[in-house]
């Protein structure tokens, strides 16, 4: 589940708390070239304001019209019962063309009036603690239950019970607070990463003053260990100081972080791997996880360009891992 969907739930909760009626819409099945994957979430407010997307814009206008009409019409079945219901788009070629679904794509959605918000608050609290949460919705009653789950579980829908998985927000820990780190931090924030920066060198850390970027004090290896990196965490060492980078990498390569990278030339990376292997007893498998020189090979020169290469590689690794998970669990992303 994308962190975007957590924002959708946060928006829906805020709307409810200010007195608005809200409907949640979840993609449960796709055929053809559907723009959004199963599990994608949309919230529609009673006045038509939306958060999220289920089609990339193809059917949202119709969903908004349906939702606004249902709130105005107390005899509408969904409004009267407060129960979830099914909606399908693109069942015929004509309908697919009318809603702009590419290549005859088809969407099947679950529309759910948001009546009780306790589960939303609990889900957001759990994911903020970097826990994976499975949400179960029973269409016959509208009952919602939450439970912790493990990485690799995919969305599941059998026609009467919908299970969706909400993961913690993707986060990135940067070792170093220099000019390059600040460029990476700025771009990572735009990509919706939670950004953490550790640099015990006060002359560098003192220049870090960026909204939405959290500085973590301490030595890098201690910070990595205390952070307990999970499969939603990327760690990038950018100080160019082996005394700081190597100790952080030692802990990072033994962790569950989905990406570990380090700045430096190919020669420096080989020397670093040799040091880590000889002095810290890292295995070949653990050392093979190190991305270095960090970033995609784009011929970058400036800090901003190098930051683009680093984040492009992180996004590539993240998305490939997510796609592999979805394939292994049988979730078809059309």
N, C-alpha and C positions, 0 to 999 in steps of 0.2 A: 504494500500500500504506500503510495507516495505521500510525502509530507504535505503536499498540496491538499490532500484530503483531510488532514488534521486541521488545516486552516479553514476548510469548509465547515467542519464541525465547530470550530471556535467561533466562526462568524454566525452560524446557526444558533449557537448558545447565546451569543450577545444579542441577537435579534429577539429571541424569546424573552430574554431578561428585560428588554425594553418594551414588551407588550405586543410584539408582532406574532402573527401565525406563520409557521414555516413548514414546508414540505421538503423531505429528502428524497432524492432520486438516485438509484444505484444501477449501473450497467451490470446485468447478470449473464447475458449471452450475446455473442456477436457472430455474424456470418459475413463472409466477403471481406471487403476492405473497410471495416469499421474504424473510425478515427480514434476512438478511445477504448482501452482494454476493459475486460470484466473487472468489476470492483471500483471503477471510476465513480466519483461522487459529485452530486450537484445539490445545492440548497437553493430553494426558491422562496422568497419572502412574499407575504400577502399583497404587497404593492408592486411585485414584479422584479425587485432587485434580486440578483443571483450571485452565487459564489461557487466556483468550480465549473466543471464541464463534463458532459456525458457524450458529446458528439463533435467537439471542436467547433460548435456553432450551428450545425446543421438543423437540429431539432429543438434547440433551446427556446426559440420564439414560440413554437407551438406549446411546449411545456409551460412556459410562462402564462400563455393565454389560458390553458387548461386550469392551471393552479389558481389564477386570479378569479376565473369563473366559478371554480368550486368553492372558494371562500365566500363569494357573493351569493351562492345558491345553497341554502341549508338543506335542500332535499337531495343534493348530490350524494351518491352512495359513500364515497370516500370521506366526505365531510361529516355525514350523518353517523357513520359507524366508527370513524377514527381508525379504520383498519387499512393495512397496506393493500395495494392492488397492482396488477400487471398492466404494462403498456408495451406495445410493439410498434416499431417503425420500419418501413421498407419491406413489408411482407410481399408486396408486389413490385414489379419493375416501375410501374407508374408512380407508386408512392415513394419508392427510393429516389426517383428522379425529382419528385415534387419537393422532398425535404433535402435534396442535395447530397444524399449519401453516395459516396463514390463507388463505382463498379458494382452497383446493385447491392451494396452493403445492407445488413439488417441489424437492428438493435432490439433487444428485449430488456425492458427496464422494470424495476420495482419502485413504485411511488409510495412514500410512507409519510403520513402526517406526523410531525414531531410534537407529541403531546407532553411527554415527560422528559425532563432534561438531566435527571440524576445520573443516568448512564453516560451521558455526554461528558459531564464534569469528571466522572471517575475515569473514563477512557483517556481523557486529556491528561489527567494527573498521572496515570500509569505510564503513558508513553513519554511524558516529561521525565520520568525516572528511567528511561531507556529500557522499557519492558515491551515485549511484543504481546498484543492483545487480540484475541479472537472475539468477534461480536456475532451473536446468533439472534436472528430475527425470525419469529414464527408468524407467517402471514395470517394464519387463522385467528390469532388473538392479538397480534401486535406486540407480544411480549419480547423484551430484549434482555439477553443475559451476556455477561462478559466473563472471560477466563483467560489466564495467561496461556501462551502457546509458544511454539518453537519456530525458529527460522526455517523456511522451506514450505510452510503450510500455505496453500493457495485458497482463493475464494471458491466456495462451493455452493451450488444451488440445485435443489432437487424438485423444485416446483412448489414446495410448501415451506421449506426452511432455507434461509439464506445465511451463510456464514462468510464473513469478511474479516480480513486480517489487517490490523492497523499497527504499523511499526513505528519505532521512535524516529524522530527527525534525524536525517543524515547530518553528521558533524565532522568537522575537520580540525585537528590540532596542529598548529604550526609551531615549530621550534625555531625561535628567532623572531625579532620584531623590527627588522631592518626594512629598507625600502621595498625589496622584493616581497617580503612577507606582507607588508601593508597592501601591495597591489593584489596579491593572492587573496587576502582577507576581504578586500572590497568586492572582488568579483565573486568570491564564494558566497558572500551574503546575498548577492543578486541571484545566485543559483539556489537560494533557500537552504544553504547549509547553516548549521549552528557553528560559529567560528570561535575557536579558543586559541589563545596565543600564550606561549611560555618563553620567557627570556630572562634569565637571572642577571643579565648585564643591564644595570639600571640606566646607563647612558643610551641604550637602544629602547628599552621598555618605556622610558619616560616620554618618548616621542609618539607612543601609541595612544591615540585618542580618537577612536572610531566608533561611531554609534553602532550598536548591535554586536560588537566584537568584545569578547570577555578575556581579560588578562588573568592568567593563573600563575600565582607566585610559587617559587620553589625551583629546585634543580630539575632539569628535564626528565631524567630517569625516574625520579620520585613522582613527578606529575603524571607520567605515562602509567606507572604502576597503580597509582591511586585512582586514575580515571577508569581503569578496568575496561579497556577498549573492546567494543563488540563488533559484530559484523556490519554495523552502520557507521563505523568510525574510520576515517582516513588520518594518517599521521605523516607529516612531511617535515624533514629536517632541513633548515635553510640558513644555519648560522655560518657555515663554512669553517667551523671550529670543531675539530675532532673531539675535544674534551667534552663538548656539549652534545654534538650530534650523535657520536658513537654510543654514548650511554643511553640516550633516548631510543636509538635504533635497536639496541640490545633488548630492551623491554618490549618495543613495538613488534619486533619480528617474532617474538614468542607469544604475542597476544592474538586475539581473534579479529584484529583490524582488517578490513577488506582491502586496504591499500596502505603500503608503507613506501615512502620515497625519500631520496636524499639528493641535495644539490651537489654538483661536482663533476669534473671531467671523467672520461672513461678510465684514465690512468688512476685518478684519485679513487674511483669506485672500486677498482680491482685491489688497490692498496687497503681500502677500508674493509672489504670482504675478507682479505687475508688477516687483518688485525682481529676482526670479529671472530673468525674461525680459530685462530691460534690462541687468543687470550681469553675468549669468552665461551668457547666450546659450542658455538652455534652449528647446527647441522647444515648439510648442503641444501636440504629442503627448506629450512628456515631462511638461509641466505638467498635462495632463489626467489623469495618473495619480494626482495628489495628492488624497487624501481630506481635505477640510476644508470646514467644521468637522468634525473627526473624530468618528466614531460615528454610530449610527442616531438618528433624531429621536424620542426617547422622553420628552421633557420632563424629563430628569434634572437633579437639583440638587446632590446630595452627591457627594463623590469616588467612593464605592462605586457609586452609580447611574451616574455618567459612565463609570466603568470597565466596567460592564455594557454600555453602548452601544458602547464602543470594541471590546470583544471580540466582541460580537454581529456587528458589521460585518466584523471580520476573519474570523470563522468563516464568515459568509455569502460573502465574496469567495473564501475558500479552497475552500469546498464547491462553489460554482458553477464555479470553474475546474476542479476535479476531475471534476465531472459532464460538463463540456464536453469534457474530454480523453477520458473513457470513451466518450462518444458518437462522437467523431471517430475513435476506434480500433476501434469496433465491439464494445465490451464492454457487454453489456446488463445494466443494473442493474435487476432486476425490482422 
